[in-house]
Amino acid sequence: MLFFNALAALPTAGEPSLERLQRPFERAELQRWTQLFLSLGVNTDPDRLAQGYLAFSRWVEQARAVALTPIAGWMAFTQTHQGWRLFGTPDRAVSALRVIAHGASAGAGSGDEVLYDSGRAEARWRAEFLEYRRIRAEYNPSRRGPPATYEAFAKRLSDEVFATRPAVSRVTVALVSTRVRLPREAAVELPEQVEHVLEFSRPGA
């Protein structure tokens, strides 16, 4: 039984498909791997590499299903499936949460103050709470956008700001996306894109 549990817990290839591999990010990854194989003397191209990956992934999934057949019924009955998936492709896009208070900048009584920004060491308001791994799941976006909890979570943050900072009139919560720089790339400032902006006004103002 221990062997089967260990086998079931091994990472899977997820649900790869030719459609997913046609997306811009995946096409760029296929091109990158194609260049790597060509440099090693392996003649291939992105389309052949995609087909080979899909065939290998299907084979792995079928082999895994066959190997787990003896305990498949037991796992279904007890709901003890152990499978989990690795990320199919790395993502160079990263997001930072940004919380801005309007109307009270550094105690001056006016202006804006960036209370929290994941990418800035000087903006650390509630950092211990916001950076806890289970809390990050409330706002960290995927390629499909922020989770369903994002708007309510942002509203909760604004309520806390209003309750603790009487001079604040508005709160902005946003996700700021940028791109991870690879070691071979020039050390230039990468552009950022502010997305999923939510504005909250002080109740009764």
C-alpha positions as CSV (number, residue, x, y, z in Angstrom):
1,M,0.0,0.0,0.0
2,L,2.9,2.4,0.8
3,F,4.2,1.8,-2.7
4,F,0.9,2.7,-4.3
5,N,0.5,5.8,-2.2
6,A,4.0,7.0,-3.1
7,L,3.2,6.4,-6.8
8,A,0.0,8.2,-6.6
9,A,1.7,11.2,-5.0
10,L,4.2,11.6,-7.8
11,P,3.7,14.9,-9.8
12,T,1.7,14.5,-13.0
13,A,2.0,16.3,-16.3
14,G,-1.4,18.0,-15.8
15,E,-3.7,18.2,-18.8
16,P,-1.5,19.3,-21.7
17,S,-3.2,19.9,-25.1
18,L,-2.2,21.2,-28.5
19,E,-4.5,24.2,-28.0
20,R,-2.6,25.2,-24.8
21,L,0.7,24.8,-26.5
22,Q,-0.3,27.3,-29.2
23,R,-0.5,30.2,-26.7
24,P,2.2,32.8,-27.0
25,F,4.0,31.9,-23.8
26,E,4.1,28.2,-24.5
27,R,5.1,28.9,-28.1
28,A,8.1,30.9,-26.8
29,E,9.0,28.1,-24.5
30,L,8.9,25.6,-27.3
31,Q,11.1,27.8,-29.4
32,R,13.6,28.1,-26.6
33,W,13.7,24.4,-26.1
34,T,14.0,23.9,-29.8
35,Q,17.1,26.1,-29.9
36,L,18.6,24.1,-27.0
37,F,18.1,20.8,-28.8
38,L,19.5,22.2,-32.0
39,S,22.6,23.3,-30.2
40,L,23.0,19.7,-29.0
41,G,22.7,18.4,-32.5
42,V,19.1,17.2,-32.2
43,N,17.1,18.2,-35.3
44,T,13.6,19.3,-34.3
45,D,11.2,22.2,-34.6
46,P,8.5,23.7,-32.2
47,D,5.7,21.7,-33.8
48,R,7.5,18.4,-33.6
49,L,8.6,19.1,-30.1
50,A,5.0,19.9,-29.1
51,Q,3.7,16.6,-30.6
52,G,6.5,14.7,-28.8
53,Y,5.7,16.3,-25.5
54,L,2.0,15.5,-25.9
55,A,2.7,11.9,-26.8
56,F,5.0,11.5,-23.8
57,S,2.6,13.1,-21.4
58,R,-0.3,10.8,-22.6
59,W,1.9,7.8,-22.2
60,V,2.9,8.8,-18.6
61,E,-0.7,9.3,-17.6
62,Q,-1.8,6.0,-19.1
63,A,1.1,4.2,-17.4
64,R,0.2,5.8,-14.1
65,A,-3.5,4.9,-14.4
66,V,-2.6,1.2,-15.1
67,A,-0.1,1.1,-12.2
68,L,-2.8,2.4,-9.8
69,T,-5.6,0.2,-11.0
70,P,-5.2,-2.2,-8.0
71,I,-6.2,0.6,-5.6
72,A,-8.2,2.9,-7.8
73,G,-11.5,1.8,-6.3
74,W,-10.2,2.2,-2.7
75,M,-8.9,5.7,-3.4
76,A,-12.2,6.7,-5.0
77,F,-14.2,5.3,-2.1
78,T,-12.0,7.0,0.6
79,Q,-11.3,10.2,-1.4
80,T,-7.6,9.8,-0.8
81,H,-6.2,10.6,-4.2
82,Q,-2.6,11.8,-3.9
83,G,-1.9,13.3,-7.3
84,W,-0.7,16.8,-7.8
85,R,0.6,18.7,-10.8
86,L,3.8,20.5,-11.6
87,F,3.6,23.8,-13.4
88,G,3.7,22.9,-17.1
89,T,5.7,25.9,-18.1
90,P,7.5,28.6,-16.0
91,D,5.9,32.0,-16.0
92,R,8.1,35.1,-16.3
93,A,5.2,37.4,-15.3
94,V,5.1,38.3,-11.6
95,S,2.5,40.3,-9.7
96,A,2.9,42.6,-6.7
97,L,0.0,43.7,-4.5
98,R,-0.2,47.5,-4.1
99,V,-2.3,49.3,-1.5
100,I,-2.4,53.2,-1.7
101,A,-4.0,55.5,0.8
102,H,-5.2,58.8,-0.6
103,G,-5.4,61.9,1.6
104,A,-2.7,61.1,4.1
105,S,0.8,60.9,2.9
106,A,3.4,60.1,5.6
107,G,1.3,62.0,8.1
108,A,1.4,65.2,6.2
109,G,-2.4,65.3,5.9
110,S,-2.7,65.3,2.1
111,G,-1.4,63.4,-0.9
112,D,-0.9,59.7,-1.5
113,E,1.0,57.1,0.5
114,V,1.9,53.6,-0.8
115,L,1.2,51.6,2.3
116,Y,2.1,48.2,0.9
117,D,3.9,47.0,-2.3
118,S,5.2,43.5,-2.6
119,G,8.1,44.7,-4.6
120,R,9.2,47.7,-2.4
121,A,11.1,47.2,0.8
122,E,9.9,50.6,2.2
123,A,6.2,49.9,1.8
124,R,5.6,47.2,4.4
125,W,2.1,47.9,5.9
126,R,0.7,44.6,7.2
127,A,3.4,42.8,5.4
128,E,3.5,39.8,7.8
129,F,-0.2,39.2,7.2
130,L,-0.2,39.9,3.5
131,E,2.8,37.7,2.7
132,Y,1.5,34.7,4.7
133,R,1.2,31.9,2.1
134,R,-2.5,31.2,2.7
135,I,-3.3,34.9,2.5
136,R,-1.4,35.4,-0.7
137,A,-3.9,32.9,-2.3
138,E,-6.6,35.5,-1.8
139,Y,-5.1,37.9,-4.2
140,N,-2.3,36.3,-6.2
141,P,-3.4,36.1,-9.9
142,S,-3.1,33.2,-12.3
143,R,-2.9,33.6,-16.1
144,R,-6.7,33.8,-16.0
145,G,-6.6,36.8,-13.6
146,P,-7.1,37.3,-9.9
147,P,-9.0,34.7,-7.8
148,A,-12.7,35.2,-7.0
149,T,-11.8,36.3,-3.5
150,Y,-9.8,39.3,-4.7
151,E,-12.5,42.0,-4.7
152,A,-13.8,41.1,-1.2
153,F,-10.2,40.8,0.1
154,A,-9.4,44.3,-1.3
155,K,-12.5,45.7,0.4
156,R,-11.4,44.2,3.7
157,L,-8.0,45.9,3.3
158,S,-9.7,49.3,2.6
159,D,-12.0,48.9,5.7
160,E,-8.9,48.4,7.8
161,V,-7.1,51.4,6.4
162,F,-10.2,53.6,7.0
163,A,-10.6,52.3,10.5
164,T,-7.0,53.0,11.5
165,R,-6.2,56.1,9.5
166,P,-8.9,58.8,9.9
167,A,-7.4,61.2,7.4
168,V,-7.6,58.8,4.5
169,S,-10.4,59.5,2.1
170,R,-9.8,56.8,-0.6
171,V,-8.0,53.5,-0.9
172,T,-6.7,52.0,-4.1
173,V,-5.8,48.3,-4.3
174,A,-4.2,47.0,-7.5
175,L,-2.0,44.2,-8.9
176,V,1.2,45.4,-10.6
177,S,2.7,43.0,-13.1
178,T,6.2,42.9,-14.4
179,R,8.5,40.4,-16.0
180,V,11.3,38.4,-14.5
181,R,14.7,39.4,-16.0
182,L,16.8,36.4,-17.1
183,P,20.6,36.5,-16.2
184,R,21.6,37.0,-19.8
185,E,19.3,40.0,-20.3
186,A,20.5,43.6,-19.9
187,A,20.0,45.2,-16.5
188,V,17.4,47.7,-17.6
189,E,14.3,48.8,-15.8
190,L,11.4,46.6,-16.8
191,P,8.1,48.2,-17.5
192,E,5.2,47.5,-15.1
193,Q,1.5,47.2,-15.8
194,V,-1.0,48.2,-13.2
195,E,-4.1,45.9,-13.5
196,H,-7.3,45.0,-11.6
197,V,-7.5,48.4,-10.0
198,L,-10.1,48.7,-7.2
199,E,-11.0,52.1,-5.7
200,F,-12.8,52.4,-2.3
201,S,-14.1,55.7,-0.8
202,R,-14.5,56.2,2.9
203,P,-18.1,55.2,3.9
204,G,-20.3,58.3,4.5
205,A,-17.8,60.6,2.9
